[in-house]
Amino acid sequence: MTELQQIIEILIDQLLLRVPSQIFVDFPFIGVLLANPNGRYVLAGLAVILSFIALWILLTIVQTLFSKQTKLDANLSGHSVNPGYTHLSEALPKDEFQFFKRTGEEKVQCDDDLALAAIEQEMLAIKQLFSDGHILKDVYVAETRRLYGKAKALRT
């Protein structure tokens, strides 16, 4: 036998010595495997496989916890997604779409044509955001209805 095989067999024997004896009573097939000269290798292989499965389960749980934490942080970042409290006439960053809360200090324009032109620009901006996939259909419809109501109020 080579030195590597001797080291592997010593490690397997050390592993088997650490296994509680009650396991051999509960699972008699383990004793049958140990009676076979190659049974130690089979048990060592099973131990390695079970260790990798346990490690995989542990890493999956950790990944799930961190991904939920990341989603929670994203939801708490202060961006409002409620279309009733949004105002899109402010400048939008180029890399990210955000809703801004209304301040309640909207400027009232005297000229209806200027106000309608501003509403039209805002509708075009919302349409572009929807086309680019930055907002959902529900938000697009809600914002369009809000702007339509605003324009209708100007015409009456």
Backbone hydrogen bonds, N-H to C=O, Kabsch-Sander energy under -0.5 kcal/mol:
donor,donor_aa,acceptor,acceptor_aa,energy
6,Q,2,T,-1.9
7,I,3,E,-2.3
8,I,4,L,-2.4
9,E,5,Q,-2.5
10,I,6,Q,-2.3
11,L,7,I,-2.3
12,I,8,I,-2.4
13,D,9,E,-2.6
14,Q,10,I,-2.4
15,L,11,L,-2.2
16,L,12,I,-2.6
17,L,13,D,-2.0
18,R,14,Q,-1.0
18,R,15,L,-0.5
19,V,15,L,-0.5
19,V,16,L,-0.8
23,I,20,P,-1.2
24,F,20,P,-0.6
24,F,21,S,-0.6
25,V,21,S,-1.1
26,D,22,Q,-2.6
27,F,23,I,-2.5
30,I,27,F,-1.6
31,G,27,F,-0.6
32,V,28,P,-1.5
33,L,29,F,-2.1
34,L,30,I,-2.1
35,A,31,G,-1.3
36,N,32,V,-1.0
39,G,36,N,-1.3
40,R,36,N,-0.5
42,V,38,N,-1.4
43,L,39,G,-2.6
44,A,40,R,-2.5
45,G,41,Y,-2.6
46,L,42,V,-2.6
47,A,43,L,-2.5
48,V,44,A,-2.4
49,I,45,G,-2.6
50,L,46,L,-2.8
51,S,47,A,-2.0
52,F,48,V,-2.3
53,I,49,I,-2.3
54,A,50,L,-2.4
55,L,51,S,-2.4
56,W,52,F,-2.5
57,I,53,I,-2.4
58,L,54,A,-2.4
59,L,55,L,-2.6
60,T,56,W,-2.2
61,I,57,I,-2.2
62,V,58,L,-2.3
63,Q,59,L,-2.5
64,T,60,T,-2.4
65,L,61,I,-2.4
66,F,62,V,-2.5
67,S,63,Q,-2.5
68,K,64,T,-2.1
69,Q,65,L,-2.0
70,T,66,F,-2.2
71,K,67,S,-2.2
72,L,68,K,-2.5
73,D,69,Q,-2.5
74,A,70,T,-2.2
75,N,71,K,-2.1
76,L,72,L,-1.6
77,S,74,A,-0.9
80,S,78,G,-0.5
80,S,99,F,-0.7
85,Y,82,N,-1.7
86,T,83,P,-1.0
87,H,100,F,-1.0
100,F,87,H,-0.6
102,R,85,Y,-0.6
109,Q,107,K,-0.7
112,D,110,C,-0.6
115,A,111,D,-1.9
116,L,112,D,-2.7
117,A,113,D,-2.1
118,A,114,L,-2.1
119,I,115,A,-2.2
120,E,116,L,-2.4
121,Q,117,A,-2.2
122,E,118,A,-2.2
123,M,119,I,-2.6
124,L,120,E,-2.4
125,A,121,Q,-2.2
126,I,122,E,-2.3
127,K,123,M,-2.5
128,Q,124,L,-2.3
129,L,125,A,-2.3
130,F,126,I,-2.4
131,S,127,K,-2.6
132,D,128,Q,-2.3
133,G,129,L,-0.5
133,G,130,F,-0.9
134,H,129,L,-2.6
135,I,129,L,-0.8
140,Y,136,L,-2.4
141,V,137,K,-2.7
142,A,138,D,-2.4
143,E,139,V,-2.7
144,T,140,Y,-2.2
145,R,141,V,-2.5
146,R,142,A,-2.3
147,L,143,E,-2.5
148,Y,144,T,-2.4
149,G,145,R,-2.6
150,K,146,R,-1.9
151,A,147,L,-2.5
152,K,148,Y,-2.8
153,A,149,G,-1.9
154,L,150,K,-1.3
155,R,151,A,-1.6
156,T,152,K,-1.2
